[in-house]
Structures are given as C-alpha cells and as structure tokens.
Amino acid sequence: MQLEEHETILSAWFKQAHTANTSIDEPHLKEKTLQVAASQGIDGFQALKGWINCFKKIHNLVYKTTSGESAIVNPKTVIDWKSKELPKITDGYQPKDIYNADETGLFYNLQPSKTMTYKGNSCHGGRKSKRRVTVLPGCNADGTEKLPPLTTGKYNKPQCFRNIEKLPTKYTEIQIHR
C-alpha cells in the first residue's frame, strides 16, 4: 500500500512539473523518487534503474529533446566551397600555419535540453537562462598547436567561477559602455 501511495504522489508531482514546463531528466526523477520515499518513511528504497524504467513504462513516459533548433545547410554548397573556394584561400600556406578560431556561448545555468514527457505529447521547453560566458577556442589546421581559450563575460567575477581558484583559460570582463 505504501509503494502504491508513493507512486501516486510521484505521478502527481510529475504531472504538475510537466504542466509547468519544467525539464525532468532521470537523475531529477530519481532524486524526487527518493525524497518522496523518505517523506513516507519507506526504508531502504533505492530507486534503481529497473524501478525508474518500470515507472516510465507504466506512466507512458519517454525522453525527448525540448528544443528543435537546427541550422539547415545545403550539403552541395559546402562541398562546392571546400573544393573551389578554400584552395584559393589556403594556397601557399602549410596546414601548421593556418589557424581557425570561433566564439561560442557557454551557458552555465541552463535546464537540460531533454525531458521526460508523456508518449504522444508534444514537448515544449520553458524560458532558457541567458547566463553565459563567451569562449574563443582556436587551433591550427594540423592540430599541432591549440591556443589557450579566451573567455569573456559581463562580470569581473561570474558566478560560474565562484569556487574556482585557477582557471584553465584567460578570462576578461567585457567593458560595456552605456
């Protein structure tokens, strides 16, 4: 009887979280399962993978990606550029002398991109955190020299680096003029 009530409480929690567009992954489900078991005084409950899988199957839950953003690139355009334009640009240079660098955002406070949902339901994510730093990695074409990444952000001491004494990167604050 106690385990049936446990499952009912967990199912109600999942329904509420799903309605609020909260992302739920397996570690989150397991943590909540253990919290509910502890609050009910169920001793020795472990929420093993088999139990989690049965819970998902009984409640018709699946794991889906919450965002469907994708860049669509025409493969023919890429092939043409690589065969015609790239040789013109790199002519006369050795691969060790050709460098590439590209910035990327490192979002350090994001919800998981996948969540459990009911089979057959569409999957919508909530508002995504915009807290990030920008990282600029770079290396040469033959991979013999990797440049130390440059990291920039809005704050002199961002929260994501709060307990870190030494960074494996150079960090600089972006000066924003208002």
C-alpha positions in Angstrom: 0.0 0.0 0.0 2.9 2.4 0.9 4.5 1.9 -2.5 1.2 2.5 -4.4 0.8 5.8 -2.5 4.5 6.6 -3.2 3.9 6.1 -7.0 0.6 8.1 -6.9 2.5 11.1 -5.2 5.3 10.8 -7.7 2.9 10.7 -10.6 1.1 13.8 -9.4 4.4 15.6 -8.9 5.4 14.7 -12.5 2.1 15.9 -13.9 2.5 19.2 -12.1 6.1 19.7 -13.2 5.2 18.7 -16.8 2.3 21.2 -16.8 4.7 23.9 -15.6 7.2 23.1 -18.5 9.9 22.0 -16.0 12.5 19.9 -17.6 12.9 16.5 -15.9 15.7 14.1 -16.6 16.3 10.7 -15.0 18.6 12.0 -12.2 16.0 14.5 -11.3 13.2 11.9 -11.3 15.4 9.6 -9.2 16.1 12.4 -6.7 12.4 13.2 -6.3 11.6 9.5 -6.0 14.0 9.2 -3.1 12.6 12.3 -1.5 9.1 11.0 -1.6 10.1 7.6 -0.3 11.9 9.3 2.6 9.0 11.6 3.4 6.7 8.5 3.6 9.2 6.6 5.8 9.9 3.9 3.2 13.2 2.5 4.5 15.8 1.0 2.1 14.1 2.3 -1.1 16.8 2.8 -3.7 15.0 3.9 -7.0 17.2 1.6 -9.1 17.3 1.9 -12.9 14.8 -1.0 -13.2 12.3 0.7 -10.9 12.7 4.0 -12.8 12.2 2.2 -16.2 9.0 0.5 -14.9 7.7 3.8 -13.6 8.3 5.4 -17.0 6.6 2.5 -18.8 3.6 2.4 -16.6 3.0 6.1 -16.9 3.8 6.2 -20.6 6.9 8.5 -20.2 9.6 9.0 -22.9 12.7 11.1 -23.0 12.6 13.8 -25.7 14.7 16.8 -26.7 12.9 20.1 -25.7 14.3 22.3 -28.5 14.2 21.7 -32.2 16.5 24.5 -33.3 18.8 23.4 -36.1 20.8 25.1 -38.8 20.0 23.8 -42.2 22.9 23.9 -44.6 22.8 22.8 -48.2 25.5 20.0 -48.4 26.1 20.9 -52.1 27.1 24.4 -51.1 29.6 23.1 -48.5 31.1 20.6 -51.0 31.4 23.3 -53.7 33.0 25.8 -51.3 35.5 23.3 -50.0 36.5 22.2 -53.5 36.6 25.6 -55.2 37.0 28.5 -52.7 39.0 27.0 -49.8 42.0 26.0 -52.0 42.2 29.6 -53.3 42.3 31.0 -49.7 44.9 28.5 -48.4 47.2 28.3 -51.4 50.8 28.8 -50.4 50.3 28.1 -46.7 51.2 24.9 -44.8 48.5 23.4 -42.5 50.6 24.3 -39.4 50.3 28.0 -40.5 46.5 28.0 -41.0 44.5 28.9 -37.9 40.9 28.9 -37.1 39.0 30.3 -34.1 35.4 30.7 -33.4 33.4 32.0 -30.5 30.8 30.0 -28.7 28.5 30.7 -25.8 28.9 28.7 -22.7 25.6 28.8 -20.9 26.3 27.7 -17.3 22.8 27.8 -15.9 20.7 26.0 -18.5 18.0 23.5 -17.9 18.6 20.1 -19.5 17.7 20.0 -23.3 15.8 16.8 -22.8 13.0 15.9 -20.5 10.6 13.1 -19.8 7.1 13.6 -21.1 4.0 11.5 -21.9 4.3 9.4 -25.1 2.5 11.1 -27.9 2.6 14.6 -26.3 4.5 17.5 -27.9 7.4 18.7 -25.9 7.9 22.4 -25.1 10.7 23.9 -23.0 10.4 26.8 -20.6 12.3 30.0 -20.7 16.0 29.4 -21.2 18.6 31.1 -19.0 20.8 33.6 -20.7 23.6 33.5 -18.1 26.7 32.7 -20.1 30.3 33.5 -20.9 31.8 33.6 -24.4 34.7 31.3 -25.2 37.1 31.7 -28.1 38.9 28.4 -28.8 41.4 28.2 -31.7 44.0 25.9 -33.2 46.0 25.4 -36.4 44.8 23.1 -39.3 47.1 20.2 -38.5 46.2 20.3 -34.8 49.8 20.7 -33.6 49.1 24.0 -31.8 46.0 24.6 -29.7 45.6 28.1 -28.4 44.6 28.7 -24.8 40.9 29.6 -24.9 39.9 33.2 -24.2 36.8 33.6 -22.1 34.9 36.8 -21.8 31.8 37.8 -19.8 29.8 40.7 -18.4 31.1 40.4 -14.9 34.5 40.7 -13.3 33.8 37.5 -11.2 31.0 35.5 -12.8 29.0 33.1 -10.5 30.1 30.1 -12.6 33.7 30.7 -11.4 32.8 31.3 -7.8 34.7 28.5 -6.1 37.5 28.1 -8.7 40.9 29.4 -7.7 42.7 29.0 -11.1 41.1 28.8 -14.5 42.5 26.8 -17.4 41.7 29.8 -19.6 42.3 33.5 -19.7 39.2 35.4 -18.6 38.4 39.0 -19.2 35.4 41.2 -18.5 33.7 42.9 -21.4 33.6 46.6 -21.0 30.0 47.6 -21.8 29.6 51.3 -22.4 26.1 52.7 -21.8 
